[in-house]
């Protein structure tokens, strides 16, 4: 079956939040505390996506769908400073999540192309996610040094990549 990419609507918020939760469980369960995906975390994803879709501002958001089901999402927007440091690029890829069952089918590439094209950007990727790192390298991103731990999950270390 073929997937389609489109701009999400506010009524997609719950399905996008569910995808966000599932993709994190698929990717990060072994890197996070056992109780990380509690009901409060799931509720927070639902609130976050409802808020993001109510006020899109300068964000570029896309979802990939197949048979009426969301299988991937991407979000880019203006970069935000990390502490005192100014970001090395004006645009940041904040999220790119694809269900594991849809990996290797071009979903991630289609979403990345929609929200960034080939413009310079910055992103943060889990150091323990070799699949994502290889994908970003194929798209011209390279590590530039800074690392950070994810709030509430000291074993999840993100490294910055730029192109």
C-alpha positions as CSV (number, residue, x, y, z in Angstrom):
1,X,0.0,0.0,0.0
2,X,1.1,3.6,-0.7
3,X,1.3,6.3,2.0
4,X,0.4,9.9,1.6
5,X,1.9,13.0,3.3
6,X,-0.3,15.9,4.4
7,X,-0.5,18.8,6.8
8,X,-2.2,17.7,10.0
9,X,-5.5,19.2,11.2
10,X,-6.5,19.8,14.9
11,X,-8.7,16.8,14.8
12,X,-5.6,14.6,14.2
13,X,-4.1,15.5,17.6
14,X,-5.1,12.3,19.5
15,X,-3.9,10.0,16.7
16,X,-0.6,11.9,16.4
17,X,-0.1,11.8,20.2
18,X,-0.7,8.0,20.1
19,X,1.9,7.6,17.3
20,X,4.3,9.7,19.3
21,X,3.9,7.4,22.3
22,X,4.2,4.2,20.2
23,X,7.3,5.3,18.3
24,X,9.0,6.3,21.5
25,X,8.1,2.9,23.1
26,X,9.4,1.1,20.0
27,X,12.7,3.1,19.9
28,X,13.6,4.1,23.5
29,X,12.1,1.5,25.9
30,X,15.6,0.0,26.5
31,X,17.1,3.4,27.2
32,X,14.4,4.7,29.6
33,X,13.3,3.9,33.2
34,X,10.7,1.1,33.4
35,X,8.0,3.5,34.5
36,X,8.8,6.3,32.0
37,X,5.7,5.7,29.8
38,X,3.2,6.2,32.6
39,X,-0.3,7.7,32.2
40,X,0.9,11.2,32.9
41,X,3.5,11.1,30.1
42,X,0.9,9.8,27.7
43,X,-1.6,12.5,28.7
44,X,1.2,15.1,28.3
45,X,1.7,14.0,24.7
46,X,-2.0,14.4,24.1
47,X,-2.1,17.9,25.5
48,X,1.1,18.9,23.7
49,X,-0.3,17.8,20.3
50,X,-3.6,19.5,20.8
51,X,-1.7,22.7,21.7
52,X,0.7,22.4,18.7
53,X,-2.1,21.9,16.2
54,X,-4.3,24.7,17.6
55,X,-1.4,27.2,17.0
56,X,0.9,26.1,14.2
57,X,2.8,29.5,14.0
58,X,6.0,29.1,11.9
59,X,6.1,25.3,12.4
60,X,6.2,22.9,9.5
61,X,4.3,19.8,10.4
62,X,3.5,16.8,8.3
63,X,2.0,13.4,8.9
64,X,2.2,10.3,6.7
65,X,-0.9,8.2,6.4
66,X,-1.7,4.8,5.0
67,X,-5.2,3.3,4.9
68,X,-6.4,6.1,7.1
69,X,-3.9,5.4,9.8
70,X,-1.0,7.8,10.7
71,X,2.3,6.0,10.3
72,X,4.7,8.9,10.7
73,X,5.1,12.6,11.7
74,X,7.7,15.3,11.3
75,X,8.0,18.8,12.8
76,X,10.5,21.6,12.1
77,X,10.5,25.2,13.3
78,X,12.8,28.0,14.2
79,X,15.8,26.9,16.3
80,X,15.8,27.7,20.0
81,X,18.9,28.5,22.0
82,X,20.4,25.8,24.2
83,X,21.3,27.7,27.4
84,X,23.5,30.7,26.5
85,X,24.5,29.3,23.1
86,X,22.8,30.4,19.9
87,X,21.9,27.6,17.6
88,X,24.2,26.9,14.6
89,X,21.3,27.0,12.1
90,X,18.0,29.0,11.9
91,X,15.8,25.9,11.4
92,X,15.6,22.8,13.6
93,X,14.1,19.4,13.0
94,X,12.3,18.8,16.3
95,X,10.6,15.5,15.5
96,X,10.7,12.8,12.9
97,X,9.0,9.6,14.0
98,X,7.9,6.6,11.9
99,X,6.3,3.4,13.1
100,X,8.8,0.5,13.0
101,X,6.5,-1.4,10.7
102,X,6.9,1.3,8.1
103,X,10.7,1.6,8.3
104,X,12.6,1.3,5.0
105,X,9.7,2.4,2.8
106,X,10.6,6.0,2.3
107,X,8.2,7.5,4.9
108,X,10.9,9.2,6.9
109,X,12.5,10.6,3.8
110,X,9.2,12.0,2.4
111,X,8.5,13.6,5.8
112,X,12.0,15.1,6.1
113,X,11.8,16.5,2.5
114,X,8.4,18.1,3.3
115,X,9.5,19.9,6.5
116,X,13.1,20.7,5.7
117,X,13.8,20.2,2.0
118,X,17.6,20.6,1.6
119,X,17.9,23.7,3.7
120,X,20.5,24.0,6.5
121,X,19.2,22.7,9.8
122,X,20.1,21.4,13.2
123,X,18.6,18.4,15.1
124,X,19.2,16.3,18.2
125,X,19.3,12.5,17.9
126,X,19.7,9.8,20.5
127,X,23.3,8.5,20.5
128,X,21.9,5.0,20.9
129,X,19.8,5.2,17.8
130,X,22.1,4.0,14.9
131,X,19.3,3.7,12.4
132,X,18.3,7.4,12.8
133,X,22.0,8.5,12.8
134,X,22.6,6.7,9.5
135,X,19.4,8.2,8.0
136,X,20.5,11.8,9.0
137,X,24.0,11.2,7.7
138,X,22.6,10.1,4.3
139,X,20.8,13.5,4.4
140,X,23.9,15.5,4.9
141,X,23.9,15.9,8.7
142,X,27.0,15.5,10.8
143,X,27.7,15.6,14.5
144,X,29.2,18.9,15.7
145,X,30.0,18.1,19.3
146,X,27.3,19.2,21.8
147,X,25.4,16.5,23.8
148,X,22.6,16.7,26.3
149,X,20.6,14.3,28.5
150,X,16.9,14.1,28.1
151,X,14.9,15.5,31.0
152,X,13.8,12.8,33.4
153,X,15.9,10.2,31.5
154,X,19.6,10.5,32.3
155,X,20.4,7.4,30.2
156,X,19.0,9.0,27.0
157,X,21.8,11.1,25.6
158,X,21.1,13.3,22.6
159,X,23.9,14.5,20.3
160,X,23.5,17.5,18.0
161,X,23.8,17.2,14.2
162,X,23.9,20.0,11.6
163,X,24.0,20.4,7.9
